[in-house]
Amino acid sequence: MHLEELINVLKKRREVLAITQEHLAELSGVGLRTIKALESGKSNPTFETLSKLADVMGMELKLEVKILRA
């Protein structure tokens, strides 16, 4: 999944749970500015930030690393 798709999934989940950006910031410990920048596509979040947001919303992130050989 690409970052843009992941952000859309997180945003939709937040909306389904009826959590405001402000409340998500409080619950996750992620700054409100960071959440707003993330949802508007103006930020490249760390895995830690994404994980905190997903955790608060009952989601789990998994990092998959593929090694491509020539």
Beta strands, then each sheet from edge to edge (+ up, - down):
end
